[in-house]
């Protein structure tokens, strides 16, 4: 496996060791690890975390990386709400939800938080270009996981273009206290 072959066959900027193993099945796992180690040492690759690399660390998309760092997960909460323009505040870290366990992953590129959500609430997201909650689901996740009991005007929520039908379809899966919140 040579660097040019890797660039030719790997789509995107971020990839894992398993992606390389699938593309080069004739290579032994030890040889792949050694080659990747040498490419990192020669500064042709940037190590993000064990087994995860980028060709160019300056072109890593935070939202794409969030899904590759910890799976299954999808971007939600403040990150998704800001992405859709529902809240004006820019979060300092990428926040996602997962049905597995709450976790914080620190990288040289930033911090990534994964909050555990009940597996029956792990829905309502799209996969393209990365796993991100629909804005209605992101708001419900936020209200539920942050235990918001009252939504005030200080929340500065921009709910224009909200799909209220989708919101109510999703809300029925949440506890009654979330369903009964008044969004002003």
URPE-V956864 format. One record per pair of residues at least 6 apart in sequence whose C-alpha atoms are under 8 Angstrom apart, sorted by the first residue. I is the first residue (numbers start at 1). GAP is how many residues later the second one is. If there is no record, write none. Layout:
i->{I,I}
gap->{GAP,GAP}
//
This chain:
i->{1,1,1,1,3,3,6,9,10,10,13,13,13,13,13,14,14,14,14,14,14,15,15,15,16,16,16,17,17,17,17,17,18,20,21,21,21,36,39,40,40,44,45,45,45,45,46,46,46,46,46,47,47,48,48,48,48,49,52,54,57,62,63,63,63,64,64,66,66,66,66,66,67,67,67,67,67,69,70,71,72,72,72,73,73,73,73,73,73,74,74,74,74,74,74,74,74,75,75,75,75,75,75,75,76,76,76,76,76,76,76,76,76,77,77,77,77,77,77,77,78,78,78,78,78,78,79,79,79,79,79,79,80,80,80,80,80,81,81,81,81,82,82,82,82,84,85,86,86,86,86,87,87,87,87,88,93,93,93,93,94,94,94,95,95,95,95,96,96,96,96,97,97,97,97,98,98,98,98,98,99,99,99,99,99,100,100,101,101,101,102,102,102,102,103,103,103,104,104,104,104,105,105,105,106,117,120,121,121,124,124,124,124,125,125,125,125,125,126,126,126,135,136,136,136,136,136,136,137,137,140,140,140,142,143,143,144,144,149,149,149,150,150,151,151,151,151,152,152,153,168,171,171,172}
gap->{23,26,31,34,36,41,14,14,9,10,41,42,43,46,47,38,39,40,41,46,51,37,38,39,35,36,37,15,16,34,35,36,33,12,6,8,11,9,6,6,7,11,8,9,10,11,7,8,9,10,11,6,7,6,59,60,61,58,17,6,52,32,12,31,67,65,66,8,9,28,30,46,6,7,8,63,64,36,44,27,26,27,28,23,24,25,26,41,58,22,23,24,51,56,57,58,59,19,20,21,22,56,57,58,19,20,21,56,57,61,62,65,66,18,19,20,61,62,64,65,9,12,13,17,60,64,11,12,14,15,16,17,52,53,54,55,58,6,54,57,58,6,7,8,9,51,73,49,71,72,73,68,69,70,71,68,17,18,19,20,17,18,19,17,18,19,20,16,17,18,19,17,18,19,20,16,17,18,19,24,17,18,19,20,23,16,17,13,14,15,11,12,13,14,10,11,12,7,8,9,10,6,7,8,6,28,53,52,53,9,10,13,46,6,7,8,9,12,6,7,8,27,26,27,28,30,31,34,30,33,27,31,38,6,6,35,30,34,28,29,32,31,32,30,31,32,33,31,32,31,11,7,8,7}
//
